[in-house]
């Protein structure tokens, strides 16, 4: 399948977090929501929130829950955390994404809305509110393997396609070298927009899964974004 190369110059803002936290407090300012879309760092690791994600997107891994120690504090999108509401923290899903979380041990499911960032404990992919965690049995086991499925959105987090980033450079010449490398492989359309950081994308993927398969099969160390 023929793909296009998109050579894009863009600015990336990095937000740091010095504390070693279970949940990040990078964006814990009431009413500040744009920050949740920007790359951020926790304990020296960078995370890149997805601006858009398709219905049907899935992820499997370990889930946990959080409650009393965070109840009444601000979540990453500026809301006040309520441990009895059906919400969850995820490191990269867009805020207000509605997901179904299924406990793979007992097949119990719960539907939650993403309104926080985390968890930042190694190996965990989602942190459910106390009420949501209890519904699928996490109040007893603490953690469990789960499957996350995006089912809808509160907002307009839909996409028309996907791009795979294959390079990012401060110098335009470096970006052109990478773009030309992929052009020789048949990905022959380059588009340039000037700013501070030059990014090179392979475009034209219809689904997230298609982009992921291409990334893995070609051994590309990049990340996937929506168009």
N, C-alpha and C positions, 0 to 999 in steps of 0.2 A: 504494500500500500504506500503510495507516494505521499510524503509529508513535506511541509514547507519549513524553511528556516526563517525565523523572525529575529532580527537583530534590533534589540530595543534598549534605549538608554533610559534609565530610571533612577530615582533617588530612593535609597533605603534608609530608614531611620531605625536606630538600635536603642532599645531601652534596657538598662541594666538593673539587676536586682542583687544587692550585696548579701542579703540575709540568706541563711540556709533554711528555707521554708518548705512546709508540706504543700502549701498553696502560695502562689505568688501574690504579692501585694503591689505589683508594678502599676496596676491601674486602679487601685482602690481609692478613687476620688469620686464622690457623688456626681452623676451626670456626665462623666467623661467616658464616652463609648468608642470614639475613633481610635483610641490607643489600643484597643483589643484587636485591631486588624494589623498592627505592626509587628515585625519580628521583635523578640525579646529574649533576654538571657536570664537563666536561673542556675546558680551554682556553676557558672562557667559554660553552660550548654545553651546553644541557640535554638529557638523554636520559631517556626514560620507559620502563623495562622493562615488557614485557607480562606480566601475571600468568598469563594463560591464552592458548592459541593452538590453532586447530583442526588436525587432521590434514589434509594437503593444502594448507596455506598455502604460498605460494611467493614468491620474491623473486629478482630478477636484478640483477647488478652485477659489480663487480670483486672477485676473491678474491686473497689473498696468503698467505704462510706465515711462521711464526716458529719459531725453533729455539734454537741454542746460547746466545744472550744471555739467554734466559728459562728455560732448562732448569734444573730444581731450585728455581725460585722459586715462590712461592704464586700460584695463579690467583685470580680474583675471588671464587670460591665457597669458598676455603679449601683447595683441593686443592694438591698439589705438581705443578707442570707437568712432564710427561714428553713430550719432543719425539718419542718413538717410539710413543706411544699415539695412537689415532684420536680426537682431540678438536679443538675449535675455539673461537674467540672470536667473539662476536656482540654488538652494542651493546644489543639489546633483547629478544631471544628468552629465554624462561624457561630457567633453568639445568636441565640434564639433558634438554633437548629433543633428540631424535634426528633428524638431518636427512641427506638425500641431497644431495650437492653434485656437480653435473655440469659439467665443463669444456665450454663451448660451442664451443671450437675443435677439440677432438679427440673429444668425446662420451664421454670417460672419466669414471667416477663413483666416489665414495667415500662411505661412511656414517660420520658422526662424531657425537659427543655434545658439546653446548655446555656448557663449564665455565669460561668466561672472558669478560671484557668487552673489546671492541675490534673491529676496528682503528680507530684515530682518525686515520688518514691520509685526507684528503679523497677521496671517490669510492669507497672500498672498503667492502664490506658484510660480509665474513667473513674471518677469519684462521685458516688451517688449521695444525695441527701439522706438523712437518717430514715425518713419515711419511705423513700424509694428503695433504699437498701433493705429495709425490713420486709418490704413486699416480696422480694425475691430471695430472702433468707440470709442476707449478709449480716444481719444483727446477731446471728448465731455463729456463723463461720468467720466473720471478719472480712474475708476476701473470697473470691470465687472466679473461675474462668467464665467469661461471658462473650456473647456476640452482640455488637452494636450495629444497628441498621438505621440509616437515615430514612424517615418516613414522610416528613414534610417540614415546612418552615413557617416561622412567624416573621414575615418579612419577605424580601425578594432575593434570596441567596441561590438563584438558579443559574445555570450556565448553558452556553450554546455549544461548547466544545472544550478541549483541553490542550495545554501546551506543556512541553517538557523543557525545563531550563537546562542548558548544557554548558553554560559559562557566564561569568560576571566579571567585568574588568573596569578599572579606573581609566585604562588606556584604550582608546578606540582601535589601535592597531592589533592589540592582543585579541580583542573581540572579533575583528575581521579574520584573523588567522583561524580561529575556531569555526567561524561561519563558513569559511572556504573549505575547511576540512570536511564538514558535513555536506557542503554543496557537491563535492566530488563523489559523495555516496548517493547522490540523487535528490537531496533536499535543497532545491535550488532557488528559493525565493528569500531574499534578504530585505528587511525593512529597518531603516535607521531613524531613531528619534534622539535628538541631542539633549543631554542633561549632565548629570554627574557620573552615574554608573552605567556602563554599557552591558546589557544582558543579551545573551544569545539563546533563542528558543527554537525548538522543533515544534511546529504547529500542525493542526489538522486532525487531531485525535477526536473521535466522536464521543468516546466514553472514558471514564477514569481508568477502568480495567484495561482498555486498549493501550493507553499511555503507560500504565504500569508494566504491562507485558513487554512493550517495546523497550522500556528502561532496563528491565531485568535481562532481557535477551541480548542487549547490546552492552551490558555492564556499565551503564552510565551512572555516575554519582551526582545526580541532580535531583530536583524536586518538581512535582506536578502542580500546575495552577490552572484555574478555569479561565476561559476566554469570555 
